[in-house]
Amino acid sequence: MVEKTFDFTGLRCPMPVLKTKKELKNFTSGQVIEVVVDDIGAKKDIPAMLNKTGNELVELREDNGNLIFVIKKG
């Protein structure tokens, strides 16, 4: 179950990654958030950041030009 959705559309690299990392700090292990971005660079950057920080990419899908990341806090 998604705890909260963050809309970072309109932001360009590296802001979607930095904001996602910052927001994850407010959640406890096992909680799930959703992040919506429209910066295509985030398709590689967010999963790379999650891998480095021990968080899990549960799902990545595209919808109307947006990338939607479902992330589980590690």
Backbone as CSV, one residue per row, in Angstrom:
resi,resn,N_x,N_y,N_z,CA_x,CA_y,CA_z,C_x,C_y,C_z
1,MET,0.836,-1.192,0.000,0.000,0.000,0.000,0.881,1.255,0.000
2,VAL,0.580,2.164,-0.869,1.362,3.404,-0.980,0.974,4.353,0.149
3,GLU,1.968,4.771,0.920,1.747,5.695,2.036,1.476,7.120,1.561
4,LYS,2.277,7.533,0.537,2.165,8.909,0.060,2.699,8.988,-1.366
5,THR,2.121,9.898,-2.157,2.578,10.137,-3.522,3.213,11.522,-3.596
6,PHE,4.369,11.577,-4.237,5.075,12.845,-4.438,5.107,13.152,-5.922
7,ASP,4.690,14.347,-6.287,4.667,14.778,-7.685,5.832,15.728,-7.921
8,PHE,6.851,15.224,-8.585,8.025,16.035,-8.903,8.088,16.356,-10.394
9,THR,6.919,16.397,-11.046,6.906,16.753,-12.462,7.323,18.218,-12.611
10,GLY,7.991,18.493,-13.710,8.464,19.847,-13.976,9.866,20.100,-13.444
11,LEU,10.370,19.191,-12.620,11.727,19.333,-12.083,12.712,18.603,-12.982
12,ARG,13.884,19.154,-13.109,14.925,18.553,-13.936,16.064,18.041,-13.062
13,CYS,16.807,17.111,-13.631,17.947,16.492,-12.967,18.864,17.575,-12.387
14,PRO,19.287,17.402,-11.149,19.163,16.227,-10.284,18.025,16.335,-9.261
15,MET,17.151,17.316,-9.402,16.142,17.568,-8.369,15.215,16.384,-8.067
16,PRO,14.691,15.651,-9.058,13.822,14.516,-8.704,14.524,13.482,-7.814
17,VAL,15.796,13.227,-8.099,16.563,12.263,-7.308,16.794,12.801,-5.897
18,LEU,17.213,14.051,-5.808,17.500,14.645,-4.492,16.244,14.732,-3.632
19,LYS,15.139,15.125,-4.221,13.889,15.230,-3.461,13.368,13.854,-3.037
20,THR,13.522,12.858,-3.905,13.112,11.502,-3.547,13.939,10.997,-2.371
21,LYS,15.230,11.197,-2.435,16.131,10.767,-1.355,15.764,11.463,-0.045
22,LYS,15.492,12.754,-0.108,15.130,13.526,1.082,13.809,13.015,1.680
23,GLU,12.811,12.794,0.856,11.503,12.344,1.358,11.574,10.944,1.961
24,LEU,12.405,10.083,1.400,12.534,8.729,1.937,12.996,8.735,3.395
25,LYS,13.739,9.745,3.778,14.235,9.837,5.162,13.099,9.984,6.167
26,ASN,11.938,10.438,5.714,10.795,10.650,6.607,9.949,9.399,6.816
27,PHE,10.352,8.278,6.209,9.579,7.043,6.300,10.387,5.964,6.994
28,THR,9.684,4.960,7.507,10.357,3.856,8.188,10.463,2.662,7.251
29,SER,11.352,1.764,7.590,11.598,0.576,6.786,10.302,-0.173,6.492
30,GLY,10.112,-0.515,5.227,8.931,-1.250,4.810,7.808,-0.386,4.257
31,GLN,7.855,0.914,4.552,6.815,1.794,4.019,7.049,2.013,2.523
32,VAL,5.958,2.301,1.807,6.005,2.434,0.351,5.538,3.832,-0.049
33,ILE,6.317,4.460,-0.940,5.921,5.761,-1.485,5.871,5.654,-3.006
34,GLU,5.205,6.618,-3.608,5.118,6.710,-5.061,5.674,8.065,-5.462
35,VAL,6.504,8.068,-6.499,7.114,9.306,-6.987,6.786,9.445,-8.470
36,VAL,6.245,10.608,-8.843,5.886,10.883,-10.241,6.829,11.964,-10.772
37,VAL,7.491,11.661,-11.881,8.423,12.620,-12.494,8.192,12.635,-14.007
38,ASP,8.668,13.687,-14.655,8.607,13.736,-16.120,9.982,13.969,-16.740
39,ASP,11.024,13.859,-15.925,12.405,13.982,-16.408,12.901,12.590,-16.778
40,ILE,13.119,12.343,-18.062,13.495,11.016,-18.547,14.797,10.523,-17.920
41,GLY,15.667,11.437,-17.518,16.919,11.042,-16.870,16.707,10.301,-15.564
42,ALA,15.570,10.544,-14.932,15.261,9.888,-13.663,15.073,8.384,-13.840
43,LYS,14.806,7.947,-15.064,14.590,6.520,-15.329,15.818,5.705,-14.936
44,LYS,16.993,6.290,-15.081,18.235,5.627,-14.665,18.691,6.121,-13.298
45,ASP,18.514,7.423,-13.038,19.078,8.034,-11.833,18.400,7.585,-10.539
46,ILE,17.081,7.496,-10.532,16.382,7.108,-9.296,16.700,5.656,-8.925
47,PRO,16.609,4.685,-9.858,16.990,3.318,-9.476,18.436,3.211,-8.981
48,ALA,19.351,3.968,-9.590,20.749,3.949,-9.148,20.872,4.466,-7.716
49,MET,20.162,5.552,-7.403,20.180,6.098,-6.044,19.580,5.101,-5.059
50,LEU,18.472,4.465,-5.437,17.828,3.492,-4.545,18.763,2.331,-4.249
51,ASN,19.472,1.871,-5.260,20.424,0.782,-5.087,21.527,1.168,-4.105
52,LYS,22.024,2.388,-4.209,23.093,2.863,-3.320,22.616,3.067,-1.889
53,THR,21.338,3.405,-1.716,20.828,3.735,-0.382,20.085,2.582,0.279
54,GLY,20.021,1.423,-0.386,19.400,0.254,0.225,17.883,0.249,0.197
55,ASN,17.300,1.017,-0.710,15.850,1.036,-0.870,15.491,0.207,-2.107
56,GLU,14.216,-0.168,-2.223,13.798,-1.093,-3.277,12.834,-0.438,-4.258
57,LEU,13.140,-0.593,-5.541,12.209,-0.168,-6.587,11.220,-1.313,-6.792
58,VAL,9.986,-1.090,-6.370,8.948,-2.114,-6.473,8.366,-2.143,-7.881
59,GLU,8.172,-0.946,-8.442,7.555,-0.856,-9.767,7.973,0.443,-10.446
60,LEU,8.127,0.376,-11.751,8.349,1.567,-12.578,7.422,1.438,-13.768
61,ARG,6.552,2.438,-13.925,5.657,2.415,-15.079,5.587,3.813,-15.686
62,GLU,5.124,3.862,-16.930,4.965,5.133,-17.617,3.484,5.403,-17.836
63,ASP,3.095,6.666,-17.668,1.700,7.055,-17.845,1.651,8.487,-18.360
64,ASN,1.163,8.663,-19.574,1.031,10.003,-20.182,2.323,10.806,-20.130
65,GLY,3.446,10.173,-20.413,4.721,10.873,-20.433,5.379,11.019,-19.075
66,ASN,4.726,10.543,-18.034,5.315,10.577,-16.691,5.870,9.209,-16.334
67,LEU,6.909,9.234,-15.527,7.460,8.009,-14.954,6.927,7.920,-13.529
68,ILE,6.413,6.753,-13.160,5.872,6.548,-11.812,6.679,5.459,-11.131
69,PHE,7.367,5.848,-10.069,8.201,4.923,-9.300,7.459,4.553,-8.014
70,VAL,7.351,3.259,-7.750,6.832,2.791,-6.478,8.043,2.259,-5.716
71,ILE,8.304,2.847,-4.554,9.546,2.610,-3.821,9.246,2.130,-2.411
72,LYS,9.954,1.077,-2.017,9.848,0.553,-0.654,11.080,0.950,0.136
73,LYS,10.860,1.608,1.247,11.965,2.044,2.100,12.686,0.830,2.662
74,GLY,14.013,0.832,2.533,14.825,-0.292,3.015,15.139,-0.201,4.481
